[in-house]
């Protein structure tokens, strides 16, 4: 018997699905093959441990809990279909009308006065660039101010930070000493 056949027989053995002839062949192979014998012993230990462990029973309402959780998940991840919702339909029509009116007006102006439209677009782009430049400059100013404030606070309270660090080290030393003394008394 080859080792791969022996492994198949081992699984049959542990599944309690092996006949007498296969069991005898497996037993003979295990006597002659150290590798398979070691593997068999390891598997046998694992299966014995599994059999000795108590079976964990789920709670009585486990299925009900799982099903209600699934229902909640389905409701959470699916969008409700809005059927026959009069207010929703009116709002949808109103927003669509406004959008079409504005887009139609812009398109009408673009066809009748293309030069003015291009000038307005250029003005809008320039304003957007200026706004972004001002926002970046303002952000830089805020960061510089905060850094200056932090630096001045650090310089002002430099000795307080050193005192806090020393105090922290002293408290840590006392704590370590208490722990050591507590462990020594327990032993």
Buried (B, 14 or more C-beta within 10 A) or exposed (E): BEEEBBBBBBEBBBEEEBEEEBEEBBEEBBEEBEEBBEBBEEBEEEEEEEEEEEEEEEEEEEEEEEEEEEEEEEEEEEEEEEEEEEEEEEEEEEEEEEEEEEEEEEEEEBEEEEEEBEEBEEEEEEEEEEEEEEEEEEEEEEEEEEEEEEEEEEEEEEEEEEEEEEEEEEEEEEEEEEEEEEEEEEE
